[in-house]
């Protein structure tokens, strides 16, 4: 399983940090996984699924 940290998620999605957290709060973006006390990351597979459903919904 591949995990991506925030800078990679921002680059992959083109979204800003605050937008990502707002979408998480609205349950419109995958939730991060806690890696440690102060570290979170996202599963690449969940981000890929989100990206595919987002592009399909916009067309």
C-alpha positions as CSV (number, residue, x, y, z in Angstrom):
1,X,0.0,0.0,0.0
2,X,1.3,3.4,-1.0
3,X,0.7,6.5,1.2
4,X,1.1,10.1,0.1
5,X,1.8,13.0,2.4
6,X,0.2,16.4,2.0
7,X,2.7,18.0,-0.5
8,X,2.1,15.0,-2.8
9,X,-1.6,15.2,-2.4
10,X,-1.6,18.9,-3.2
11,X,0.5,18.3,-6.3
12,X,-1.6,15.3,-7.5
13,X,-5.0,17.0,-7.0
14,X,-4.2,20.6,-7.7
15,X,-6.2,21.5,-4.6
16,X,-4.9,23.7,-1.7
17,X,-4.4,22.4,1.8
18,X,-7.4,24.2,3.2
19,X,-9.6,23.1,0.3
20,X,-8.6,19.4,1.0
21,X,-9.5,19.7,4.7
22,X,-12.8,21.5,3.8
23,X,-13.7,18.7,1.4
24,X,-12.8,16.1,4.1
25,X,-15.1,17.9,6.6
26,X,-17.9,17.7,3.9
27,X,-17.1,14.0,3.3
28,X,-16.2,14.7,-0.3
29,X,-12.6,13.7,-0.1
30,X,-10.8,10.6,1.3
31,X,-9.9,10.9,5.0
32,X,-6.2,10.7,5.9
33,X,-4.7,7.8,7.8
34,X,-2.8,8.6,11.0
35,X,0.8,7.4,10.7
36,X,2.0,8.8,14.0
37,X,1.2,11.4,16.6
38,X,1.6,14.3,14.2
39,X,1.8,12.6,10.8
40,X,-1.0,11.7,8.4
41,X,-1.1,10.5,4.9
42,X,-3.6,9.4,2.3
43,X,-3.9,6.0,0.5
44,X,-2.9,6.5,-3.1
45,X,-5.6,4.0,-4.2
46,X,-8.4,6.1,-2.5
47,X,-7.0,9.3,-4.1
48,X,-7.1,7.6,-7.5
49,X,-10.7,6.5,-7.0
50,X,-11.7,10.0,-5.9
51,X,-9.9,11.5,-8.9
52,X,-11.7,9.1,-11.3
53,X,-15.2,9.8,-9.8
54,X,-14.5,13.6,-9.8
55,X,-13.6,13.7,-13.4
56,X,-16.5,11.5,-14.4
57,X,-18.9,13.7,-12.5
58,X,-17.7,16.9,-14.2
59,X,-18.3,15.6,-17.7
